[in-house]
Amino acid sequence: MSEVFEGYERQYCELSANLSKKCTAAGALTGEQKKQKLSDVRAGVEDAEALIRKMDLEARSLQPNVKAVLLAKLREYKSDLNNLKSEVKRIASGNLNAAARDELLESGMADTLTASADQRSRLMMTTERLNQSSDRIKDSRRTMLETEELGVSILQDLHSQRQALLHANNTVPPILYH
């Protein structure tokens, strides 16, 4: 195995463990401390992504038998990092308190009956437009098929006329011009 890859791998494992601890700690914090901790974690995630890119380049430069094993490890590390990113997003979205969320949800739905009626009328108009579009597509398809049949008929006529001309050319003796 590559010593360079192993060095990157060691750095990544240490960084990943450190980031997991910071995520756990950030989940227990509130306010500015939480924002600061999440900022530190995001910076660490960027460093981890850089290490994964370096490991990927190193793995791809090695022999095929070694490369396959290292790329499998790399997929696990990428999955681990994606899980860590999801955890950071989950913790960061927890910053909104319940009252603010309720206010946001209620502000858009002052009168649910009016909103429902508006949605229903929009749905009906959209359905009607969709039906009209479907009818136009069916008409276009029918026109296309008729045009195709006409084209085939014309080509058959041209073919029979060509055959007649060739036959006539073969049966009429050539005229010699002096």
Salt bridges, closest charged atoms under 4 A:
GLU9 OE2 - LYS73 NZ 3.24
GLU32 OE2 - LYS35 NZ 3.91
GLU49 OE2 - LYS85 NZ 2.34
ASP56 OD1 - ARG60 NE 2.85
GLU87 OE2 - ARG90 NH2 2.54
ASP139 OD1 - ARG142 NH2 2.86
